[in-house]
């Protein structure tokens, strides 16, 4: 047993898996971390090969560059330097008052200070299904990292990586911070309250907000503004993530793949970063219901009408339909339709739903990338159990200046029969650790 930086560390070989899981469970804060939600406890942090960890560390700066380029693309579209349809897609369905704020010169260069991709592993590499700039799990991942690190695991980011990263991104040492959690996001209030106790900030409801000089971390979605007290007053201050709905659209993935915009992306990102992002972001299309000329086809799908996808074989239906953003179905794994997992009739209905939603709430279509099966271990009662599962990694990057630093990684492992990976009662949630080298 030893002590590092004032924290108690217990060598990993001192306790049995059941003892470790019991200690982890016993340390869960009295108020929980996710309101009304539980998960399966892993006795050890989830191992990742050193090569994969290095790639994930390098991913943060590339995603920051992507956000900044997307921000520039939108502003150039408004100014006539890039095609007008870029802004038209990204502005669809947004209220004029919010668009006016999002275009303000006061925040023209602002991008999210916390970046969290959803990363899925397959047999060859990893891919990103979406980006979340208002992510849940920050406090949970911080608590998991601290708890497992104190049990001797080599947790990525260390025991305090999430707390230090968040504090630096929010500049807590220089400015007071208020974290505002809406009722719609109330599930995540307990984890943010735990984080607040570690970092020294106050968590409040929108109606409690009065400190106009403090920096505000916005833990509410922009589509929910009608239900958020003081919403526009809050957005008029120093708030992050910035009130830019265009940066919260999944359609940005589709814009990255558009051949007409390739010169822009190449100039802004460089050939290497562009190639790396396209390697990790599945090919994506905006489901635009505008009829095509008879001689035209959708590049990569070779269809003239989206309804032609209804007659695709099950193999051809290895596609995912999801709403792009600014909608109550656009987060939390809702509003997602996996083509090859649906009967043909339900897939055809999903296509019609996507077409009917355009242009107010565009859908995107993505190639479905198969995730590999990995073994998950958890403790239930006095038993150590395993199951083959699918893994989602959520690395958290904290932006300070021109750097995006990895603070920690949350692994969510669900049973193999689940096509959509998210937190659920039968999922294992654990921080990630560097896999020990052979012979060590």
Buried (B, 14 or more C-beta within 10 A) or exposed (E): EEEEEEEEBBEBEEBEBBBBBBBBEEEBEEEBBBEEBBBBBBBBBBBBEEEBBEBBBEBBBBBBBBBBBBBBBBBBBBEEEBBEBBBEBBBBBBBEEBBEBBBBEEBEEBBBBBBBBBBBBEEEEBBBBBBBBBBBBBBBBBBBBBBBBBBBBBBBBBBBBBBBBBBBBBEBEEEEBBBBBBBBBEBBBBBBBBBBEBBEBBBBBBEEBEBEEBBBBBBBBBBBBEEBBBBEEBBBBBBBBBBBBBBBBBBBBBBBBBEEBEEBBEEBBEEEBBEBBBEBBBBBBBBBBEEEEEEEEBEEBEBBBBEBBBEBEEEEBBBBBBBBBBBEBBBEBEBBBBBBBBEBEEBBBBBEBBBEBBBEBBBBBBBBBEBEBBEBBBBEEEEBEEBEBBBBBBBBBBBBEEEBBBBBBBBBBBBBEBBBBBBBEBBBBBBBBBBEEEEE
